[in-house]
Amino acid sequence: MFEMSSEVISIIIKIAAILVTAVVVKTIDDVLDLENPYESPFAAFFQRGTLPYMIAIFSLALVLHFETAFTLFWASYTIGMVRAPLQMLPTGVTGAVEIVIGILILIVVSGCSSTIWGLTVILAVQCMDDLLDQEVDNKRKGTNIAITIGQGECFLLFIIALYTAVTLQPVESTAAFVTALWIGNGFSGKEVQSA
């Protein structure tokens, strides 16, 4: 009974880390993508304190479950670079180089299995998000996997990525996928901008 309780508590802590990391990633994504960063619901709430609050919130996610929070954050960053692999970034290297660096950091810190899990679950989230956002991204001329490679191809990529993630970590994958889509679409600044 005690073992079962500690297992449940561990899962709850991981889910909390996933939720908090999703808020941070969503806010950063909005601040980078929206013409007016304050159209992001979280940036609108925290105003000028957005950056320090996001750092503080992410530090809590790391305390809750370091490996889960770290893996999801870096996987989000790395998958985010896939949209512009040839773009020269402020670091002086292209997106492709930062993708490689991100994957290497993930492998060193989280290990191969967690790296594959993080990248595939975030890729699944990105594919589904882009499938849902095709119309909005088309109007905004934003980068969108479904528009770039085709709707059917994007859906197939989504299935492969989600299947891989769920096979590796079923509970965490379900929590990450549902949380990311809920926060990404339930609290989306894109709808505000396109209205």
N, CA, C and O of each residue as an XYZ file, in Angstrom:
780
protein
N       0.832     -1.209      0.000
C       0.000      0.000      0.000
C       0.868      1.261      0.000
O       0.589      2.228     -0.709
N       1.945      1.223      0.828
C       2.848      2.365      0.914
C       3.566      2.597     -0.419
O       3.750      3.734     -0.853
N       3.976      1.466     -1.070
C       4.649      1.574     -2.370
C       3.730      2.203     -3.411
O       4.156      3.031     -4.217
N       2.468      1.799     -3.380
C       1.479      2.339     -4.314
C       1.295      3.833     -4.094
O       1.208      4.601     -5.052
N       1.235      4.247     -2.824
C       1.048      5.658     -2.493
C       2.214      6.499     -2.979
O       2.010      7.572     -3.547
N       3.440      6.024     -2.763
C       4.619      6.782     -3.186
C       4.688      6.862     -4.712
O       5.164      7.855     -5.262
N       4.212      5.818     -5.393
C       4.174      5.819     -6.852
C       3.183      6.862     -7.365
O       3.474      7.587     -8.316
N       2.028      6.934     -6.739
C       1.002      7.918     -7.116
C       1.513      9.335     -6.868
O       1.327     10.227     -7.696
N       2.160      9.529     -5.718
C       2.714     10.850     -5.379
C       3.766     11.253     -6.409
O       3.813     12.408     -6.833
N       4.617     10.296     -6.814
C       5.656     10.558     -7.813
C       5.039     10.989     -9.143
O       5.540     11.905     -9.796
N       3.959     10.332     -9.539
C       3.273     10.675    -10.797
C       2.656     12.068    -10.710
O       2.740     12.849    -11.658
N       2.036     12.378     -9.570
C       1.427     13.701     -9.367
C       2.484     14.800     -9.442
O       2.252     15.854    -10.035
N       3.653     14.547     -8.833
C       4.751     15.517     -8.853
C       5.242     15.730    -10.288
O       5.499     16.860    -10.702
N       5.368     14.631    -11.044
C       5.789     14.734    -12.451
C       4.786     15.540    -13.267
O       5.166     16.387    -14.075
N       3.499     15.268    -13.046
C       2.443     15.995    -13.776
C       2.489     17.482    -13.438
O       2.296     18.328    -14.310
N       2.749     17.799    -12.153
C       2.872     19.203    -11.734
C       4.054     19.863    -12.447
O       3.954     21.006    -12.895
N       5.172     19.143    -12.549
C       6.357     19.667    -13.249
C       6.053     19.899    -14.726
O       6.493     20.888    -15.312
N       5.297     18.976    -15.323
C       4.894     19.101    -16.733
C       4.014     20.330    -16.934
O       4.215     21.091    -17.881
N       3.042     20.525    -16.050
C       2.123     21.659    -16.133
C       2.867     22.986    -16.024
O       2.638     23.902    -16.814
N       3.755     23.082    -15.044
C       4.503     24.326    -14.821
C       5.434     24.605    -16.006
O       5.541     25.748    -16.451
N       6.102     23.576    -16.515
C       6.989     23.747    -17.677
C       6.192     24.184    -18.897
O       6.658     25.011    -19.680
N       4.998     23.636    -19.062
C       4.137     24.005    -20.202
C       3.775     25.489    -20.158
O       3.735     26.146    -21.198
N       3.515     26.013    -18.980
C       3.189     27.439    -18.825
C       4.379     28.293    -19.267
O       4.208     29.284    -19.976
N       5.574     27.905    -18.845
C       6.791     28.654    -19.192
C       7.045     28.613    -20.697
O       7.301     29.645    -21.316
N       6.974     27.409    -21.286
C       7.214     27.252    -22.728
C       6.183     28.027    -23.542
O       6.526     28.687    -24.524
N       4.923     27.945    -23.132
C       3.841     28.652    -23.829
C       4.075     30.171    -23.794
O       3.893     30.854    -24.801
N       4.473     30.684    -22.644
C       4.692     32.122    -22.499
C       5.853     32.583    -23.369
O       5.751     33.600    -24.054
N       6.959     31.839    -23.344
C       8.116     32.181    -24.180
C       7.729     32.146    -25.654
O       8.089     33.042    -26.417
N       7.000     31.115    -26.050
C       6.552     30.970    -27.439
C       5.700     32.161    -27.864
O       5.880     32.693    -28.959
N       4.775     32.582    -27.006
C       3.918     33.732    -27.313
C       4.724     35.023    -27.436
O       4.516     35.808    -28.361
N       5.643     35.236    -26.498
C       6.444     36.460    -26.501
C       7.280     36.550    -27.778
O       7.484     37.638    -28.317
N       7.764     35.400    -28.258
C       8.567     35.384    -29.487
C       7.715     35.513    -30.748
O       8.137     36.134    -31.722
N       6.508     34.923    -30.731
C       5.683     34.839    -31.944
C       4.711     35.990    -32.158
O       4.444     36.365    -33.299
N       4.181     36.551    -31.086
C       3.142     37.572    -31.219
C       3.746     38.951    -31.456
O       4.794     39.278    -30.899
N       3.085     39.755    -32.280
C       3.547     41.125    -32.530
C       3.530     41.930    -31.238
O       4.445     42.707    -30.965
N       2.486     41.737    -30.449
C       2.407     42.368    -29.136
C       2.489     41.267    -28.077
O       1.512     40.551    -27.859
N       3.647     41.121    -27.414
C       3.824     40.039    -26.441
C       2.766     40.014    -25.340
O       2.471     38.962    -24.773
N       2.194     41.193    -25.043
C       1.198     41.262    -23.967
C      -0.155     40.689    -24.375
O      -1.093     40.668    -23.578
N      -0.253     40.224    -25.623
C      -1.453     39.490    -26.015
C      -1.408     38.060    -25.482
O      -2.416     37.353    -25.481
N      -0.233     37.649    -25.033
C      -0.120     36.368    -24.334
C      -0.804     36.507    -22.981
O      -0.519     37.459    -22.255
N      -1.699     35.590    -22.618
C      -2.419     35.723    -21.351
C      -1.506     35.775    -20.130
O      -1.781     36.505    -19.178
N      -0.423     35.004    -20.155
C       0.475     34.981    -18.998
C       1.335     36.238    -18.954
O       1.573     36.787    -17.878
N       1.809     36.704    -20.125
C       2.572     37.946    -20.177
C       1.694     39.133    -19.802
O       2.153     40.077    -19.159
N       0.426     39.077    -20.210
C      -0.518     40.140    -19.852
C      -0.724     40.185    -18.336
O      -0.876     41.258    -17.752
N      -0.727     39.023    -17.717
C      -0.927     38.944    -16.259
C       0.303     39.429    -15.500
O       0.193     40.210    -14.555
N       1.491     38.953    -15.927
C       2.721     39.283    -15.187
C       3.342     40.604    -15.630
O       4.187     41.156    -14.927
N       2.921     41.126    -16.818
C       3.409     42.397    -17.348
C       4.943     42.436    -17.407
O       5.562     41.504    -17.923
N       5.553     43.490    -16.892
C       7.007     43.649    -16.991
C       7.755     42.609    -16.166
O       8.959     42.416    -16.339
N       7.037     41.945    -15.273
C       7.665     40.920    -14.442
C       7.662     39.540    -15.077
O       8.027     38.555    -14.436
N       7.242     39.468    -16.358
C       7.114     38.164    -17.025
C       8.409     37.356    -16.980
O       8.393     36.187    -16.595
N       9.528     37.965    -17.369
C      10.797     37.231    -17.423
C      11.215     36.672    -16.058
O      11.459     35.470    -15.950
N      11.304     37.510    -15.007
C      11.692     36.935    -13.713
C      10.691     35.914    -13.171
O      11.080     34.934    -12.535
N       9.404     36.148    -13.427
C       8.407     35.181    -12.958
C       8.545     33.845    -13.687
O       8.406     32.788    -13.072
N       8.817     33.885    -14.992
C       8.978     32.645    -15.740
C      10.208     31.870    -15.263
O      10.179     30.642    -15.174
N      11.291     32.596    -14.956
C      12.493     31.946    -14.420
C      12.181     31.308    -13.068
O      12.575     30.175    -12.794
N      11.467     32.056    -12.231
C      11.100     31.537    -10.901
C      10.195     30.318    -11.012
O      10.378     29.330    -10.301
N       9.211     30.399    -11.916
C       8.270     29.287    -12.097
C       8.987     28.054    -12.636
O       8.720     26.933    -12.203
N       9.909     28.268    -13.594
C      10.630     27.128    -14.147
C      11.550     26.493    -13.106
O      11.740     25.277    -13.099
N      12.117     27.315    -12.234
C      12.963     26.757    -11.169
C      12.146     25.837    -10.262
O      12.664     24.846     -9.749
N      10.867     26.168    -10.065
C       9.983     25.296     -9.275
C       9.744     23.973    -10.002
O       9.714     22.913     -9.377
N       9.574     24.039    -11.320
C       9.392     22.819    -12.108
C      10.615     21.916    -11.985
O      10.483     20.697    -11.877
N      11.808     22.517    -12.001
C      13.042     21.746    -11.856
C      13.146     21.096    -10.478
O      13.639     19.976    -10.348
N      12.682     21.801     -9.462
C      12.687     21.247     -8.098
C      11.681     20.100     -7.989
O      11.960     19.086     -7.350
N      10.517     20.263     -8.612
C       9.487     19.219     -8.566
C       9.991     17.925     -9.202
O       9.919     16.862     -8.585
N      10.493     18.009    -10.416
C      11.062     16.824    -11.077
C      12.039     17.302    -12.140
O      11.651     17.658    -13.253
N      13.316     17.302    -11.770
C      14.351     17.889    -12.630
C      14.357     17.292    -14.038
O      14.295     18.025    -15.025
N      14.430     15.978    -14.129
C      14.586     15.337    -15.440
C      13.418     15.639    -16.375
O      13.620     15.925    -17.555
N      12.203     15.576    -15.847
C      11.019     15.826    -16.674
C      10.988     17.272    -17.159
O      10.803     17.530    -18.348
N      11.169     18.216    -16.232
C      11.119     19.641    -16.591
C      12.246     20.014    -17.547
O      12.017     20.692    -18.548
N      13.452     19.575    -17.240
C      14.616     19.884    -18.082
C      14.442     19.306    -19.481
O      14.680     19.989    -20.477
N      14.024     18.042    -19.552
C      13.854     17.364    -20.841
C      12.801     18.051    -21.695
O      13.024     18.291    -22.882
N      11.654     18.371    -21.103
C      10.578     19.007    -21.871
C      10.953     20.413    -22.331
O      10.617     20.816    -23.445
N      11.648     21.156    -21.476
C      12.044     22.514    -21.848
C      13.020     22.490    -23.022
O      12.820     23.196    -24.010
N      14.071     21.683    -22.918
C      15.076     21.624    -23.977
C      14.538     20.971    -25.238
O      14.933     21.337    -26.345
N      13.639     20.003    -25.078
C      13.001     19.396    -26.256
C      12.145     20.426    -26.980
O      12.129     20.468    -28.210
N      11.440     21.250    -26.228
C      10.620     22.315    -26.811
C      11.497     23.305    -27.572
O      11.163     23.723    -28.680
N      12.611     23.671    -26.967
C      13.546     24.604    -27.605
C      14.088     24.003    -28.902
O      14.129     24.667    -29.938
N      14.502     22.740    -28.829
C      15.113     22.065    -29.977
C      14.114     21.874    -31.113
O      14.430     22.147    -32.271
N      12.912     21.407    -30.787
C      11.880     21.226    -31.819
C      11.473     22.575    -32.406
O      11.156     22.666    -33.592
N      11.480     23.611    -31.589
C      11.166     24.964    -32.060
C      12.137     25.441    -33.134
O      11.757     26.189    -34.035
N      13.398     25.004    -33.036
C      14.418     25.385    -34.019
C      14.220     24.694    -35.370
O      14.725     25.168    -36.388
N      13.486     23.577    -35.382
C      13.263     22.814    -36.622
C      12.543     23.663    -37.674
O      12.712     23.455    -38.876
N      11.742     24.615    -37.207
C      10.974     25.460    -38.132
C      11.869     26.400    -38.950
O      11.484     26.837    -40.035
N      13.047     26.707    -38.433
C      13.934     27.635    -39.152
C      15.379     27.151    -39.054
O      16.210     27.815    -38.434
N      15.687     26.007    -39.656
C      17.035     25.427    -39.512
C      18.157     26.260    -40.132
O      19.307     26.172    -39.701
N      17.825     27.065    -41.137
C      18.862     27.846    -41.824
C      18.969     29.283    -41.310
O      19.866     30.027    -41.706
N      18.058     29.659    -40.441
C      18.058     31.034    -39.923
C      19.267     31.276    -39.019
O      19.589     30.450    -38.165
N      19.931     32.413    -39.213
C      21.057     32.779    -38.361
C      20.501     33.347    -37.055
O      19.688     34.271    -37.071
N      20.937     32.799    -35.942
C      20.404     33.171    -34.632
C      21.342     34.128    -33.899
O      22.492     34.293    -34.305
N      20.863     34.763    -32.817
C      21.709     35.721    -32.082
C      23.028     35.126    -31.575
O      23.981     35.864    -31.325
N      23.087     33.801    -31.424
C      24.318     33.142    -30.971
C      25.392     33.112    -32.056
O      26.547     32.782    -31.785
N      25.001     33.463    -33.300
C      25.948     33.467    -34.401
C      26.001     32.158    -35.168
O      26.825     31.993    -36.067
N      25.118     31.223    -34.813
C      25.044     29.947    -35.533
C      23.627     29.780    -36.089
O      22.710     30.509    -35.711
N      23.464     28.810    -36.990
C      22.145     28.578    -37.581
C      21.274     27.730    -36.653
O      21.756     27.146    -35.682
N      19.979     27.679    -36.976
C      19.047     26.860    -36.208
C      19.460     25.401    -36.201
O      19.296     24.713    -35.193
N      19.998     24.921    -37.321
C      20.433     23.517    -37.428
C      21.525     23.195    -36.407
O      21.512     22.130    -35.790
N      22.465     24.117    -36.235
C      23.544     23.917    -35.258
C      22.976     23.887    -33.847
O      23.387     23.069    -33.024
N      22.029     24.781    -33.568
C      21.415     24.796    -32.234
C      20.582     23.537    -31.980
O      20.472     23.089    -30.839
N      19.999     22.971    -33.028
C      19.277     21.703    -32.885
C      20.236     20.612    -32.408
O      19.930     19.864    -31.479
N      21.389     20.535    -33.052
C      22.405     19.532    -32.681
C      22.877     19.763    -31.248
O      22.995     18.820    -30.466
N      23.148     21.030    -30.909
C      23.586     21.369    -29.548
C      22.516     20.973    -28.537
O      22.823     20.395    -27.494
N      21.248     21.290    -28.851
C      20.135     20.953    -27.957
C      20.025     19.457    -27.720
O      19.824     19.016    -26.588
N      20.156     18.670    -28.792
C      20.075     17.205    -28.669
C      21.232     16.670    -27.829
O      21.041     15.785    -26.995
N      22.435     17.209    -28.050
C      23.606     16.772    -27.277
C      23.439     17.094    -25.788
O      23.757     16.273    -24.928
N      22.936     18.294    -25.497
C      22.685     18.675    -24.093
C      21.668     17.730    -23.468
O      21.845     17.282    -22.335
N      20.608     17.426    -24.204
C      19.579     16.503    -23.709
C      20.157     15.118    -23.420
O      19.870     14.532    -22.376
N      20.963     14.599    -24.329
C      21.552     13.268    -24.139
C      22.474     13.237    -22.921
O      22.430     12.303    -22.120
N      23.308     14.269    -22.793
C      24.253     14.322    -21.673
C      23.527     14.428    -20.331
O      23.884     13.740    -19.374
N      22.514     15.282    -20.261
C      21.831     15.542    -18.983
C      20.736     14.512    -18.685
O      20.632     14.028    -17.559
N      19.926     14.179    -19.685
C      18.750     13.340    -19.440
C      18.902     11.884    -19.880
O      18.129     11.026    -19.455
N      19.890     11.603    -20.727
C      20.057     10.245    -21.246
C      19.306     10.052    -22.555
O      18.434     10.848    -22.901
N      19.645      8.997    -23.276
C      19.080      8.761    -24.614
C      17.581      8.519    -24.595
O      16.849      9.088    -25.404
N      17.115      7.674    -23.672
C      15.694      7.325    -23.624
C      14.825      8.551    -23.353
O      13.823      8.770    -24.034
N      15.211      9.351    -22.357
C      14.447     10.563    -22.037
C      14.516     11.581    -23.158
O      13.552     12.305    -23.406
N      15.657     11.639    -23.837
C      15.813     12.555    -24.971
C      14.837     12.200    -26.085
O      14.138     13.066    -26.611
N      14.796     10.914    -26.439
C      13.864     10.461    -27.483
C      12.430     10.735    -27.050
O      11.615     11.200    -27.847
N      12.121     10.444    -25.784
C      10.769     10.705    -25.271
C      10.418     12.188    -25.385
O       9.371     12.543    -25.927
N      11.293     13.047    -24.875
C      11.025     14.485    -24.882
C      10.831     15.032    -26.285
O       9.890     15.782    -26.545
N      11.729     14.653    -27.189
C      11.645     15.151    -28.574
C      10.387     14.652    -29.278
O       9.742     15.405    -30.008
N      10.032     13.375    -29.060
C       8.855     12.834    -29.754
C       7.548     13.373    -29.183
O       6.612     13.638    -29.938
N       7.469     13.541    -27.862
C       6.216     14.061    -27.297
C       6.011     15.524    -27.701
O       4.886     15.938    -27.983
N       7.091     16.302    -27.729
C       6.981     17.707    -28.149
C       6.704     17.798    -29.649
O       5.958     18.676    -30.084
N       7.291     16.909    -30.442
C       7.006     16.878    -31.876
C       5.535     16.544    -32.117
O       4.900     17.132    -32.993
N       4.994     15.602    -31.341
C       3.570     15.244    -31.460
C       2.685     16.444    -31.121
O       1.713     16.725    -31.821
N       3.032     17.146    -30.044
C       2.283     18.349    -29.645
C       2.352     19.407    -30.741
O       1.342     20.023    -31.082
N       3.560     19.617    -31.298
C       3.758     20.629    -32.340
C       2.954     20.303    -33.594
O       2.340     21.183    -34.197
N       2.963     19.014    -33.982
C       2.206     18.600    -35.170
C       0.711     18.812    -34.978
O       0.039     19.343    -35.862
N       0.186     18.396    -33.820
C      -1.251     18.571    -33.568
C      -1.607     20.047    -33.478
O      -2.635     20.473    -34.004
N      -0.766     20.828    -32.815
C      -0.998     22.266    -32.690
C      -1.025     22.926    -34.071
O      -1.865     23.786    -34.338
N      -0.095     22.515    -34.948
C      -0.042     23.080    -36.297
C      -1.229     22.626    -37.146
O      -1.716     23.386    -37.983
N      -1.695     21.403    -36.937
C      -2.902     20.937    -37.641
C      -4.113     21.778    -37.240
O      -4.946     22.117    -38.080
N      -4.203     22.112    -35.949
C      -5.320     22.917    -35.447
C      -5.205     24.388    -35.853
O      -6.212     25.080    -36.007
N      -3.946     24.862    -36.028
C      -3.710     26.294    -36.269
C      -3.467     26.654    -37.734
O      -3.021     27.764    -38.026
N      -3.750     25.745    -38.648
C      -3.440     25.993    -40.063
C      -4.032     27.304    -40.581
O      -3.339     28.089    -41.228
N      -5.293     27.533    -40.299
C      -5.980     28.720    -40.815
C      -5.374     29.994    -40.250
O      -5.119     30.951    -40.981
N      -5.143     29.996    -38.924
C      -4.574     31.175    -38.257
C      -3.159     31.434    -38.760
O      -2.811     32.572    -39.077
N      -2.340     30.384    -38.834
C      -0.950     30.547    -39.271
C      -0.860     30.958    -40.733
O       0.065     31.670    -41.124
N      -1.812     30.514    -41.539
C      -1.848     30.901    -42.946
C      -2.093     32.400    -43.083
O      -1.465     33.068    -43.906
N      -3.011     32.923    -42.272
C      -3.313     34.361    -42.302
C      -2.122     35.176    -41.799
O      -1.810     36.241    -42.333
N      -1.458     34.648    -40.751
C      -0.329     35.367    -40.141
C       0.985     35.128    -40.886
O       2.008     35.738    -40.575
N       0.939     34.222    -41.882
C       2.142     33.818    -42.617
C       3.177     33.232    -41.662
O       4.383     33.397    -41.846
N       2.675     32.544    -40.637
C       3.563     31.907    -39.668
C       4.017     30.545    -40.149
O       3.378     29.941    -41.011
N       5.129     30.054    -39.593
C       5.608     28.727    -39.962
C       4.692     27.671    -39.358
O       4.276     27.780    -38.204
N       4.382     26.652    -40.148
C       3.436     25.625    -39.726
C       3.798     24.321    -40.450
O       3.873     24.280    -41.678
N       4.020     23.259    -39.666
C       4.445     21.976    -40.246
C       3.398     21.448    -41.224
O       3.742     20.961    -42.301
N       2.111     21.545    -40.847
C       1.036     21.029    -41.703
C       0.983     21.752    -43.043
O       0.701     21.136    -44.071
N       1.252     23.049    -43.038
C       1.254     23.829    -44.284
C       2.505     23.510    -45.102
O       2.451     23.420    -46.329
N       3.628     23.342    -44.408
C       4.914     23.109    -45.091
C       4.991     21.732    -45.752
O       5.373     21.621    -46.917
N       4.622     20.669    -44.998
C       4.801     19.308    -45.544
C       3.485     18.668    -46.002
O       3.492     17.620    -46.648
N       2.359     19.302    -45.665
C       1.058     18.750    -46.040
C       0.312     18.208    -44.826
O       0.918     17.708    -43.878
N      -0.997     18.313    -44.872
C      -1.842     17.922    -43.739
C      -1.736     16.416    -43.428
O      -1.594     16.027    -42.269
N      -1.807     15.585    -44.462
C      -1.721     14.140    -44.258
C      -0.376     13.717    -43.715
O      -0.300     12.884    -42.812
N       0.695     14.289    -44.262
C       2.052     13.976    -43.819
C       2.270     14.409    -42.372
O       2.912     13.705    -41.592
N       1.721     15.589    -42.022
C       1.832     16.099    -40.653
C       1.097     15.180    -39.679
O       1.587     14.914    -38.582
N      -0.079     14.696    -40.084
C      -0.841     13.794    -39.229
C      -0.107     12.466    -39.031
O      -0.116     11.909    -37.933
N       0.523     11.960    -40.086
C       1.295     10.725    -39.998
C       2.493     10.902    -39.062
O       2.792     10.027    -38.249
N       3.164     12.033    -39.187
C       4.290     12.354    -38.306
C       3.822     12.438    -36.851
O       4.503     11.966    -35.941
N       2.656     13.041    -36.648
C       2.046     13.129    -35.320
C       1.816     11.739    -34.723
O       2.157     11.498    -33.565
N       1.238     10.824    -35.512
C       0.953      9.459    -35.045
C       2.239      8.737    -34.655
O       2.307      8.109    -33.599
N       3.259      8.827    -35.509
C       4.545      8.159    -35.235
C       5.183      8.722    -33.960
O       5.636      7.970    -33.097
N       5.211     10.047    -33.857
C       5.833     10.699    -32.695
C       5.085     10.366    -31.409
O       5.705     10.036    -30.397
N       3.749     10.450    -31.443
C       2.963     10.174    -30.240
C       3.088      8.706    -29.827
O       3.218      8.402    -28.641
N       3.048      7.802    -30.799
C       3.185      6.370    -30.510
C       4.531      6.081    -29.835
O       4.597      5.327    -28.864
N       5.599      6.689    -30.358
C       6.939      6.497    -29.789
C       6.996      7.020    -28.356
O       7.514      6.348    -27.464
N       6.463      8.218    -28.140
C       6.471      8.829    -26.810
C       5.674      8.006    -25.798
O       6.135      7.757    -24.684
N       4.484      7.593    -26.198
C       3.610      6.810    -25.299
C       4.225      5.451    -24.992
O       4.078      4.939    -23.882
N       4.907      4.869    -25.961
C       5.578      3.582    -25.741
C       6.668      3.726    -24.676
O       6.850      2.840    -23.841
N       7.391      4.852    -24.714
C       8.488      5.073    -23.763
C       7.981      5.474    -22.371
O       8.444      4.941    -21.363
N       7.034      6.411    -22.323
C       6.521      6.902    -21.033
C       5.031      7.209    -21.185
O       4.669      8.345    -21.493
N       4.166      6.223    -20.975
C       2.733      6.406    -21.247
C       2.046      7.485    -20.422
O       1.346      8.333    -20.976
N       2.234      7.466    -19.115
C       1.542      8.432    -18.239
C       2.051      9.845    -18.490
O       1.266     10.780    -18.650
N       3.371      9.991    -18.522
C       3.975     11.313    -18.728
C       3.628     11.883    -20.106
O       3.402     13.084    -20.251
N       3.587     11.012    -21.109
C       3.246     11.451    -22.474
C       1.815     11.963    -22.547
O       1.544     13.001    -23.150
N       0.903     11.219    -21.924
C      -0.506     11.636    -21.909
C      -0.653     12.975    -21.208
O      -1.346     13.869    -21.693
N       0.014     13.108    -20.049
C      -0.058     14.358    -19.277
C       0.535     15.519    -20.068
O      -0.049     16.602    -20.121
N       1.704     15.290    -20.687
C       2.364     16.359    -21.441
C       1.535     16.772    -22.653
O       1.400     17.962    -22.937
N       0.986     15.804    -23.360
C       0.213     16.083    -24.573
C      -1.060     16.863    -24.244
O      -1.346     17.884    -24.867
N      -1.815     16.380    -23.268
C      -3.074     17.036    -22.883
C      -2.810     18.426    -22.319
O      -3.499     19.385    -22.667
N      -1.813     18.531    -21.448
C      -1.479     19.821    -20.821
C      -1.040     20.850    -21.857
O      -1.494     21.994    -21.842
N      -0.149     20.429    -22.759
C       0.362     21.355    -23.774
C      -0.749     21.853    -24.694
O      -0.807     23.040    -25.014
N      -1.628     20.951    -25.116
C      -2.729     21.372    -25.999
C      -3.741     22.241    -25.256
O      -4.290     23.184    -25.826
N      -3.985     21.927    -24.002
C      -4.929     22.723    -23.203
C      -4.394     24.137    -22.995
O      -5.110     25.116    -23.206
N      -3.130     24.237    -22.580
C      -2.535     25.556    -22.342
C      -2.318     26.290    -23.672
O      -2.554     27.494    -23.770
N      -1.867     25.552    -24.689
C      -1.581     26.169    -25.986
C      -2.804     26.675    -26.712
O      -2.736     27.692    -27.401
N      -3.928     25.980    -26.570
C      -5.139     26.372    -27.301
C      -6.220     26.951    -26.399
O      -7.069     27.716    -26.855
N      -6.193     26.595    -25.145
C      -7.173     27.146    -24.209
C      -6.804     28.533    -23.753
O      -7.667     29.333    -23.391
N      -5.480     28.824    -23.772
C      -4.990     30.136    -23.361
C      -4.128     30.708    -24.473
O      -2.979     31.083    -24.240
N      -4.664     30.777    -25.656
C      -3.846     31.152    -26.813
C      -3.977     32.636    -27.158
O      -5.077     33.177    -27.271
N      -2.825     33.266    -27.320
C      -2.809     34.646    -27.767
C      -3.058     34.770    -29.250
O      -3.354     35.861    -29.737
N      -2.943     33.653    -29.992
C      -3.117     33.700    -31.444
C      -4.535     34.121    -31.816
O      -4.754     34.876    -32.763
N      -5.494     33.605    -31.038
C      -6.893     33.935    -31.348
C      -7.163     35.409    -31.146
O      -7.929     36.026    -31.886
N      -6.510     35.975    -30.112
C      -6.689     37.403    -29.836
C      -6.161     38.206    -31.006
O      -6.791     39.157    -31.468
N      -4.965     37.795    -31.485
C      -4.310     38.550    -32.548
C      -5.065     38.455    -33.861
O      -5.129     39.421    -34.622
N      -5.643     37.275    -34.125
C      -6.304     37.091    -35.407
C      -7.734     37.590    -35.427
O      -8.357     37.635    -36.488
N      -8.267     37.966    -34.271
C      -9.663     38.423    -34.169
C      -9.818     39.785    -34.841
O     -10.916     40.341    -34.863
